[in-house]
Every structure is written in C-alpha cells, then in structure tokens.
Amino acid sequence: MKAKNFIKILSIGILLVLITSCSGSKFDYDDTDIPIYVFKNAEKYIASKTGENFFENYIQPDFDNCTKVENGYFLVYKLYVPEKPFVKGDIRFMVDTLGNVNQNFEVFGIPECMRKELRIGNYHSFMILSMVNMSGT
C-alpha cells in the first residue's frame, strides 16, 4: 500500500515538474513591462533573417536594455555562439507598439544566415550568408 501511494505521489510530482517547465518559452518575459506579443513579433522578424534554429540557439532578449520609447519600443537582443566565442554582439532595433519593425530607424546586428541558392550558368551553388557584427562588444 505504501509503495502504491509513493508511486502516485512521485507521478504527480513528475507531472507537475513537466507542466511548469514546458511553458512554451525559454525566456522569462516577466522580467520586463513590455508586452510578450511585442517580443514575439520582433522575434519572428529576427528568425526570418537568421533562420529559426539559429535564433533559438544563439539569440536571446536583453531585457535590461529594452525600453519604451515614443510610439513603440527599443529592443535589444544578445547574439552569442558558444562554439565560437568570438561571435557575439548586440541586435538592436525599434518596433511599433505591436512589435512590427520600424524601418525608419536602423536595424543593427541581425546576421543574414538563411541559405540562398545562386545560379551561375548551368551550375548551382549554395551559399550561407552570414554577417555578424563583432565590434559591438
């Protein structure tokens, strides 16, 4: 009887840990007053340039440096590739109140990592375009 109760309690404990750890986001958006949907829209924009995997693995919001500005927000993300410690820097840009990038201001530091096909005569070659600003840190 004690073993059955122990297994039930253990199962409930494991289930609670799984539920609380799988919140759907690896970032704690409670650290900022900026609405989550602003970050989500901005992150879609970054991922469209870098690729979803690159974004998920190497880019995260810098909540301490994100601020409310007139008609939107100034967002800062940190780029860091642990396998290549010399690849690090900031991503900075302005968004409106919905998280859409304001193209009237500079978008700084987003690497273009998407694979693009180049056609040269009858030959096909693939090229990974990568631009990382390393002077920002």
C-alpha beads as a LAMMPS data file, in Angstrom:
LAMMPS data file: protein, C-alpha beads

137 atoms
136 bonds

1 atom types
1 bond types

-500.0 500.0 xlo xhi
-500.0 500.0 ylo yhi
-500.0 500.0 zlo zhi

Masses

1 110.0

Atoms # bond

1 1 1 0.000 0.000 0.000
2 1 1 2.824 2.401 0.863
3 1 1 4.536 1.629 -2.455
4 1 1 1.336 2.461 -4.358
5 1 1 0.972 5.814 -2.601
6 1 1 4.652 6.573 -3.155
7 1 1 4.290 5.868 -6.895
8 1 1 1.180 8.091 -7.086
9 1 1 2.933 10.960 -5.301
10 1 1 6.047 10.527 -7.435
11 1 1 3.951 10.502 -10.624
12 1 1 2.109 13.658 -9.593
13 1 1 5.419 15.343 -8.735
14 1 1 6.937 14.467 -12.109
15 1 1 3.803 15.662 -13.890
16 1 1 3.912 19.000 -12.055
17 1 1 7.570 19.476 -12.922
18 1 1 6.855 18.761 -16.592
19 1 1 3.889 21.130 -16.693
20 1 1 5.751 24.013 -15.087
21 1 1 8.910 23.512 -17.150
22 1 1 7.072 23.369 -20.504
23 1 1 5.644 26.867 -20.566
24 1 1 6.295 27.199 -24.315
25 1 1 9.069 29.759 -24.000
26 1 1 12.659 29.611 -22.866
27 1 1 12.636 33.296 -21.871
28 1 1 11.139 34.770 -18.719
29 1 1 9.086 37.650 -20.076
30 1 1 8.102 38.591 -16.513
31 1 1 11.429 40.448 -16.318
32 1 1 10.023 43.304 -18.415
33 1 1 6.990 45.564 -18.698
34 1 1 6.969 45.232 -22.492
35 1 1 4.082 43.025 -23.667
36 1 1 5.005 39.499 -24.747
37 1 1 3.355 39.898 -28.170
38 1 1 5.804 42.736 -28.950
39 1 1 8.732 40.358 -28.396
40 1 1 7.027 37.534 -30.286
41 1 1 6.516 39.709 -33.393
42 1 1 10.056 41.075 -33.191
43 1 1 11.426 37.548 -32.805
44 1 1 9.562 36.408 -35.929
45 1 1 11.331 39.183 -37.818
46 1 1 14.768 38.177 -36.488
47 1 1 14.125 34.485 -37.213
48 1 1 13.109 35.361 -40.789
49 1 1 16.643 36.695 -41.285
50 1 1 18.626 34.170 -39.257
51 1 1 16.535 31.026 -39.513
52 1 1 14.506 29.554 -36.681
53 1 1 17.243 27.183 -35.437
54 1 1 19.896 29.888 -35.342
55 1 1 17.536 32.198 -33.457
56 1 1 16.553 29.533 -30.937
57 1 1 20.156 28.506 -30.263
58 1 1 22.078 31.764 -30.296
59 1 1 19.839 34.797 -29.761
60 1 1 18.004 35.939 -26.647
61 1 1 16.357 39.157 -25.459
62 1 1 18.381 41.557 -23.327
63 1 1 15.528 42.669 -21.071
64 1 1 17.718 45.121 -19.137
65 1 1 18.298 47.220 -22.246
66 1 1 14.822 47.055 -23.833
67 1 1 12.850 50.254 -23.229
68 1 1 9.620 52.021 -24.064
69 1 1 10.081 54.932 -26.457
70 1 1 7.682 57.303 -28.165
71 1 1 5.324 55.266 -30.392
72 1 1 6.919 51.900 -29.612
73 1 1 9.874 50.122 -28.081
74 1 1 13.648 49.932 -28.457
75 1 1 14.543 46.225 -28.341
76 1 1 17.949 44.691 -27.730
77 1 1 18.891 41.052 -28.193
78 1 1 22.164 39.300 -27.415
79 1 1 23.831 37.143 -30.046
80 1 1 26.313 34.576 -28.764
81 1 1 27.587 31.356 -30.333
82 1 1 29.240 29.272 -27.555
83 1 1 31.102 27.081 -30.058
84 1 1 32.711 30.245 -31.496
85 1 1 33.271 32.654 -28.574
86 1 1 34.466 35.403 -30.940
87 1 1 30.957 35.505 -32.475
88 1 1 28.981 37.739 -30.157
89 1 1 27.228 41.064 -30.330
90 1 1 24.041 43.026 -29.944
91 1 1 20.974 43.171 -32.133
92 1 1 19.130 46.493 -31.795
93 1 1 16.076 47.941 -33.479
94 1 1 12.881 49.918 -32.953
95 1 1 9.392 48.449 -33.153
96 1 1 5.916 49.923 -33.003
97 1 1 3.504 49.089 -30.184
98 1 1 2.624 45.787 -31.888
99 1 1 6.216 44.646 -32.344
100 1 1 6.493 45.433 -36.054
101 1 1 9.965 46.642 -37.025
102 1 1 10.134 50.371 -37.692
103 1 1 12.099 50.578 -40.943
104 1 1 12.592 54.340 -40.488
105 1 1 15.297 53.515 -37.938
106 1 1 18.433 51.392 -38.205
107 1 1 18.153 47.649 -37.722
108 1 1 21.542 46.697 -36.296
109 1 1 23.297 43.363 -35.876
110 1 1 20.925 40.778 -37.356
111 1 1 23.037 38.241 -39.251
112 1 1 21.713 37.082 -42.627
113 1 1 22.083 33.331 -42.162
114 1 1 19.415 31.957 -44.474
115 1 1 20.642 29.642 -47.207
116 1 1 20.265 31.213 -50.634
117 1 1 20.643 29.457 -53.940
118 1 1 22.862 31.113 -56.529
119 1 1 22.535 30.145 -60.188
120 1 1 25.682 30.530 -62.210
121 1 1 25.263 29.251 -65.784
122 1 1 24.391 25.569 -65.569
123 1 1 25.858 25.210 -62.090
124 1 1 24.078 25.529 -58.800
125 1 1 25.896 26.511 -55.669
126 1 1 24.701 27.211 -52.219
127 1 1 25.989 29.923 -50.037
128 1 1 25.379 30.685 -46.416
129 1 1 25.287 34.420 -45.994
130 1 1 26.455 35.430 -42.595
131 1 1 27.086 38.892 -41.282
132 1 1 27.905 39.202 -37.635
133 1 1 28.914 42.480 -36.073
134 1 1 31.737 41.668 -33.704
135 1 1 32.781 45.211 -32.927
136 1 1 29.768 45.828 -30.685
137 1 1 31.278 44.047 -27.692

Bonds

1 1 1 2
2 1 2 3
3 1 3 4
4 1 4 5
5 1 5 6
6 1 6 7
7 1 7 8
8 1 8 9
9 1 9 10
10 1 10 11
11 1 11 12
12 1 12 13
13 1 13 14
14 1 14 15
15 1 15 16
16 1 16 17
17 1 17 18
18 1 18 19
19 1 19 20
20 1 20 21
21 1 21 22
22 1 22 23
23 1 23 24
24 1 24 25
25 1 25 26
26 1 26 27
27 1 27 28
28 1 28 29
29 1 29 30
30 1 30 31
31 1 31 32
32 1 32 33
33 1 33 34
34 1 34 35
35 1 35 36
36 1 36 37
37 1 37 38
38 1 38 39
39 1 39 40
40 1 40 41
41 1 41 42
42 1 42 43
43 1 43 44
44 1 44 45
45 1 45 46
46 1 46 47
47 1 47 48
48 1 48 49
49 1 49 50
50 1 50 51
51 1 51 52
52 1 52 53
53 1 53 54
54 1 54 55
55 1 55 56
56 1 56 57
57 1 57 58
58 1 58 59
59 1 59 60
60 1 60 61
61 1 61 62
62 1 62 63
63 1 63 64
64 1 64 65
65 1 65 66
66 1 66 67
67 1 67 68
68 1 68 69
69 1 69 70
70 1 70 71
71 1 71 72
72 1 72 73
73 1 73 74
74 1 74 75
75 1 75 76
76 1 76 77
77 1 77 78
78 1 78 79
79 1 79 80
80 1 80 81
81 1 81 82
82 1 82 83
83 1 83 84
84 1 84 85
85 1 85 86
86 1 86 87
87 1 87 88
88 1 88 89
89 1 89 90
90 1 90 91
91 1 91 92
92 1 92 93
93 1 93 94
94 1 94 95
95 1 95 96
96 1 96 97
97 1 97 98
98 1 98 99
99 1 99 100
100 1 100 101
101 1 101 102
102 1 102 103
103 1 103 104
104 1 104 105
105 1 105 106
106 1 106 107
107 1 107 108
108 1 108 109
109 1 109 110
110 1 110 111
111 1 111 112
112 1 112 113
113 1 113 114
114 1 114 115
115 1 115 116
116 1 116 117
117 1 117 118
118 1 118 119
119 1 119 120
120 1 120 121
121 1 121 122
122 1 122 123
123 1 123 124
124 1 124 125
125 1 125 126
126 1 126 127
127 1 127 128
128 1 128 129
129 1 129 130
130 1 130 131
131 1 131 132
132 1 132 133
133 1 133 134
134 1 134 135
135 1 135 136
136 1 136 137
